[in-house]
Amino acid sequence: MGVEMSPERLMTRQIGAVENLFLAYSEANAMTFALVAAFDRELPKGALTSALRTVQAVHPCLQVSIDIGGDGRLGFFRCDRPIDLQVKTVRYIDHEQEIADALVNHLDAAQGPLMRLSAISDGERTCVIGVWHHAIADGKGALNILKQLVEVIHGEPAPTSVEHDYIDRYVADSLPELFRTAIISPSDNRRPMILINEISSSVTASLLDLVKRHQSTLNSLLVAAVAQAHQHPIGDAAANIMTPVDVRSFFGTEDNDGVFLTTAVTARLEGEGIWSHASRVADAARSARDPKAVGGFVSAIGSRFSAAGNYDAARDQIVMQGPFDTIVTNLGVIEWLQYPPTSRARIYGPILKPLPGHDIIAASTFAGRLTLIQSSVNGDSTLLRRAVSLLEGLI
């Protein structure tokens, strides 16, 4: 079902090329992603409501919907609704079940806001799950929002105002004229399968020691391990895997914690060992951080839509081709050490709702323990188990 033009609403600005890419995906599939903050205490609903209101007021991206202006241009439109907050109490928190519940329903782009929050408590602990529409935030942006939310909950000063900017401006890429008559609501709302594997502290420590001896990194090893675990089912086909960008300084975390993954590379080469692949992943990650590489990526997105001359045809072609051919691996953030032990927040994710047939692995470390989370829609239910077995076999 399409959402018709709303010329009477106030457009904040035209949508950018990268933002439009994720809108295009979300029209074919409810492409939301989640971050999870686990607290070792119960959080009152009033504290959550107040903190959410405070953080929303700072970020323009949390005060918009996506719609079509009177001239047919896609844009962000002002939305004054509060972010939806759902709170419930259960006897036992089933994290796999709750994450799947949070991801199954899409965020209505034309209604906004393009974030929602749910809090599940068992009386002693609280699991907070934030869900974002990918057009307004990437993983790092959502982590920043969640970080601020945790800080406000714990009595830290409210965040200051931020400049609302977007990647196109940094790389000086001209925006294509994206004319539409309707935004398509996703018809595929299949429930994702969520599997969680928390690796022991001793195995995590052994893996960290192993990567140091091989002059590699934990994140590069994880990417290589997931690719190798998935290699048999896909044969010689390439798989796009996400590779690391370090945000430890951004969150003030320890060396073994707080990495976040982005940028696609191909799966391991035929006959390539896992450590050679890990080294190649690390090299690709360094190259991908170059501003010229980012600029080329953004320019290509805009060109594909503008050259097609038909938005719907361009969207269908892009969705069919990827960007995540088989696997995506995201590494999330962990904890903020300035809080006392009774109020620590463990952070898991980002956990993306995949396209049908795809598998995504998210990973995070907290207090010396590595946690891997697989999300899948009609994908490979054994991928996570095989990847963990491979990692443990290296020790």
N, C-alpha and C positions, 0 to 999 in steps of 0.2 A: 504494500500500500504506500502511495506517495504522499508526501507532505507538501501542500501547495504553498505558493509564495505568500509572504506576509509583509507587504510594502510599508505598512504603518509602523513597524517596529524600528528601533534605533540600531543601525549597524555600527558596531564598534570599529571594525576594520574588515577588509577583505581577507579571506582565508589564504594562507600561504601554501607553497608547493608541498612541503613535507606534511603539514597538517592535512592537506587535501588527500595525500596518499593514504593516510590512516582512515580518513573519512570514507574513501573509496573501499577499503577493505571492510569497514564496519557495515557498509551497505550490503555486502554479500554474506557477512558473518558477524555475529555480535563480538567484535574484536576488542574486548575490554581486558584490563589486567588488574591484578590485585597485589597489595602489600599487606602483610600481617604483622601486627605488633602484639606480642604476648606479654601481659603484665602479671606479676606474682601477687596481685591483690585485686579486690573488687573495685571497680570504678563506678561512682554514682552517675546516673544519667544526666543530672544537672551539670556536673563537671564536664562531661563530654559535650553536651549541648553548648555550653558557654565557650569552651575551647574551639569547637568547630566554627561557631559564629565569628570568633575573633580572627581565626586564620582565614576564613572565607573573605572577610572584609579587606584583607591585605592583598589578595591575589585576584587581579582582573580575570584570569582564566577560569576562576571558580564562580564567576558572576555572568557567564555567557551561555547562550545556546548557539547552535549552528542552523542557519536558515538561508532563505533566498530573498534578496532585496527586490525592490520594484523594477530595477533594471536587469534582473535575472542573474546577478552576481552572487556567488556563494560568499557568506561572511559570518562573522561572529556578531551576535545581537545581544543587547543588554538583557539580563535575566535577574530579577530581584528575588526569586524564590530561595529559601534556605536549602542547604544541602540536606538531603534525606538521611535521617539517622534512625536505624532500627535497633532496639535493645531487647534482649531476651535472656532468661535464666534457665539453665538446664542442669541436670544432675551430673552429666559428664560431657566435657567438650570434645567432640569428635572433629579434629581439625580438618581432616580430609573431607568430611561431609560438609562442614561449614564453608570451606573455601569453594567447593563445587556449587553450593547453594548461592554464594555471593556472585559467582561468575556466570551462572546460567542465564540470567536475564540481562538484556542489553540496556544501555542507557539511551533514552530517547534524545537524539541530538537536537531536535526542534523544540523540545521542552526545556531542557537544562534544569539545574546545573549539571555539568558533565562529570560529577563525582558523587559517590554515595558512601555511607559508612554504616557498618553494622558492628555491634558489640555483644558478645556472648559471654556470660559469666556462670560459673558453677558455685558461686558464693565465696570462693577463695582466690580464684584467678579470673582474669578477663582476657578474652581474645578479641582484638579490634581488627576488622578487615576493611580496608579502604579499597574502593574500586574506581578506576578512572577510565574515561573515554580517551583513546590514544591520540585523538586529534588535539587535545589540550595539554597533554603532559607525556613526556617520556619517563623512563624509569627514574632517572636522576631527579627530574622535576618533582615527581610524586614522592620520592624519598625526602626531598627538602620539605614538602608540605607535611608529610607525616612526622618528620623530625620536629618541625615547629609545633605541631599538634601535641606531641609528647611533652615538649618543653612547657607549653602553656598549661597543660594538665598538671604538671609538677610545680607550678607557681613561678616559672621563669617569665621575664618580661615579654609582652606581646611583640611579635615581629614587626619591623618597620615596613613601610610601603616599598614595593618593588617595581622596577620598570617593566612594563609589559612589552616584550620584544620577541622576535622570532628569527629562526636561523637564516631565512632568506636574506635578511638585512645584513647579516654578518658576512655573507659570501657574495653580496651584491648581485644576486640573481634576480632577473626580472620575473614578475609573476605572470603566468598565463591568464588570459581572460576566461574564467570558468563559468560559463553561462548554463543555468539549469532551469527547468520548469518544476522539478520536484526532487525531494530527497527520499530515497528508498529506505524503508524500514527493513532491517534484516529479517529474513524468513527462517533462517536456520538458528534455532535456539537449543540445539542439542546439549544435554548436560555433559560437562567434561568429567573425565575420570581423574581423580587426584590421588597420587600415591606419595607418601612421605617416608624417607629413610634417614634416621638420625644416627650418624656414625659415631662410634665411641671416641672418647678423648684420647685413648692410647693409639687407636688406628689413625686418628687425625694427626697426632704428633708424629707418628711414623711417616705418614705421607709428607708432612712438612719437612722432615729431615731428609727424606728421599729426594724431593725436588731441589733442595739445597745442594745435595751431593751431585745432582745432574745439572746444576747451574740453570735450573728452570724455575717455573713459578707454579703454584698450586692451581691457579685459574687456567693456565695453558694445559696442564696435565688433565684437568677435568674436561676441557673441551676435547682433547685427544681421546680420552677414555670413553666419552659418550659417543664420539664418532666411530671408534673401533667396535664398541658394543653394538652399534646399529649397522655396521658395515655388511654383515652377512645377509640380512634381509633385503638391502637395497642393491647388492651386487656392485657393479662398477659405476652406478649412478652417483652424481655429485650431490652432496648435502650441504646446505648453507648452515653454518654454525656461528653463533655470536662469540666474539672474542673480547678480551678484557680492556677496560679503561679504569684506571685506579682513581678512586675517590676517597682514599683514606684520610688525606689531609682535610677534605671537605667536612668530614664527620669527626675528626680528631680521634680516630680509632687506632688500635695497636696494629703492628705490622702484619699479623696473621689474620686480621679481620678487615671487613669493609671494602670489598672490591665489587665493581659493577661491570657488567659485560655489554658490549655493543659491537656492531660492525660485522658484516658477514664474510666468511672465508669458506673455501671448499673443504670437503672431507679428506681423510688421509689418502695418499697415493697408493697404488697397488704395490704391495711388498714393503711399504714404509713402516718402520717400527714406531712404537708409541712415543718414544723420547724424541725421535727425529720429527715426528708430527708436532709434538708439543713445542719444539724449537721453532718450527715453521709458523705455528699459530702465534707465538710471541712476536716474531718478525712482522707478520701481517698486521698485528695489532698496532705496533709502533708506526708502520706506514700509514695505517688508516686514520691515525690521529692528526695527520698533516692537514692543515686548513684547505689546501688545494684538493685533497681527496674528498673532503666534506663538500666543498664547492661543486666538484664534478658530480657528486651524488645528487645534490639538490637540483642542479641544472638539468640533469638527465630526467628527473621526475617531472619538472615543469615542461620540458620539451616533449615528453611522451604524451602528455595530455593535450598540449596545444597543437601538436602535429597531427593528432588523430582526427581532429575536427568533429568528433562525436564523443561526448563525455562518457556515455554509457558503454560504448564499444571499447574505449580505452580502459575503463574500470574493469570490465569483464576480462580483457586480455591480461592486465596486470595481476588480477586475482588468480587467474589460471596459471600464471608463470611463477608465482612466488609472492613475497620475497623469501619466504621460509620454505625451501623445497622439501625438506624433511625434518630437520632438527633445529631448534634454537636453544642455546644455553645461556641463561642469565644468572649472574652472581649478585646477590643482594648485600645488604648491610646488616650489622649485628646490634651492638649496644652502645650507649653513651655512658662512659665510666664515671662521670661526675655525680651520678645519682647514687644514693645509698642502695645496698643490696636488696632491700625490701621493695624497691620501686623500679627495678631495672625493667627495661622493655627489650625483648628479643625481637628482631626484625627478620622476617622471611620474605623472599621474593626477589624481584617482581615475578609474579605468576601470571602468565598470559593465557587467555582462552584461545586455543589454537584453531586453525582451520581444520575441517574434517580430514582425517587421515594423517594428521601431523602430530608430532610429539615435541614437547618443550620441557627442558630440565632447568629448574631454578636452583640455585645453591647459595647458602649463607653460612657463616661461622659465628658462633656465640660461645663465649667462655671456653674456647678451645675445642668445640665440637662442630663438625661439619654436618650440615643438614641438606639433603637433596630432595627436591619436590618435582615430581613429574605431573604435567597436565597433558591430557590426551583426549581427542574426540575420534573415536573409531581408529585409534592408532595401535601402537605396539605396547601391550600391557606388561611385557617382560623387559622392556628397555632399561628401566631403572635398576632392576635386580641384576641384570647382566653387567651394567656399568659398575655397580658397587662390587660385584664379585671380581671384576677385572682389577679394580683399584686395590682391593684387599690382597689379590694375588701378586701384586708388585712388591709387597712388603716382605 
